[in-house]
């Protein structure tokens, strides 16, 4: 078949079609389309006009309770929990009940899911680190070996042994300096300082034999070490061969009171937030009205917020049967309205039984203490075998890690 | 737009409707559908009558849009026994449209490309393939023999 034959074949295939007459129908179809278009435009304009009229009527005549009024409360952040009420004029939140820690949302940190003594810690001299995330102690024949966890989750062990102190293991919550490089351990008659970036070690002698708590100043060069009835400030310079400068600091009955840059102490009616003023003392900043029976652990400051845990006097807002509520207090050094409390209460019986009032679980006094700050709005605290994080803005409590060690100190490397 | 048919528009439609109905019938393979599409194209033209520079190109551009729609599942030359119509039915919609416009409507490849909204190379390729397949369907055993024989 040749190419020229194709038109002939196509012509034959279509040659018996009827002759159409489309001119009138096409013109009429165009007119109908125009009419529909015009009607749509008019309907749209009328609808818009009606909307405007209704809007004007609502705005002019719809006053009083029918008027649109803006909400008078600030919208809360997504996922935030409203406070449970107020204690002494301060907003408080209830912590998740004991036993529920495992089911809380998790904050991912270099500490992992479970913090335990590692099997394969390298030598600190071979594995120096920039920032320590956590320090724990391993017991060896009555003495203790410090183990350091870096911000990239590697363990290293210092080639030194620490002697036990009066309270047992020589680990204070404030052991790690703000720069994450220096770690101090209280020792009978002195203090032991290790630089984890060089593995340098310095033992500093002090007059008192009973020293229990250390706290670093913000510049990471000055240290306050305290015991019952004695406290000292030390200028730490590991590169200098000379004996560091040691000065006395105002004494407190509680060894863990002496912290910098702030300390929270005093019991009900005399609670005070004090700022370390250099030299040998603190100056009072404010007197928060807190129902404190006694304080537990050290004070830690994150930005403008200062936090510490206390065992509370009986609270009408949080009734307890077999124990006293323990409270994480976060007190602002600048604005009292930012003060917040997190109450660690009892876990009531899941199935109430007539005549039985004992709760399912209680938290023993002293089980809980503050360990530091994750960031300026998130406090880290220990509750029995758990390290938890409390976000002060949202009120949420999340789990950081389960603790299989007796004590831990947290450093800035926890942020990774 | 006037209420009665514009005489120039009526003359224009009268002059082309028979020819274009046949073309559309060969492309769509269904007389009713071809009539509907041609009426739709003329209706669209009536709305812009007097404003369109090239009415032929405008109508052809609208007329074959539905034929090339990839969602169309319309049957082509259903129940027909004429071998030419059967051969056309064996082509893809693109091949059929290109073959009809090139060989029946006698448009150039560039005009066909404009009418169908295709590239010139696509029209050329579809035209060659459609012609070979059309010949094959009409009885040649191997389309390559046909192509070689034809080129000699």
Interface residues (C-beta under 8 A of the other chain):
Chain A: X1 X2 X3 X6 X7 X9 X10 X11 X12 X13 X14 X15 X17 X19 X20 X21 X22 X23 X24 X25 X26 X27 X29 X30 X31 X33 X34
Chain B: X1 X3 X4 X5 X6 X9 X10 X13 X14 X17 X18 X21 X22 X23 X25 X26 X31 X35 X38 X39 X40 X42 X43 X44 X45 X46 X47 X49 X82 X84 X85 X88 X99 X100 X103 X104 X106 X131 X134 X135 X138 X139 X140 X146 X150
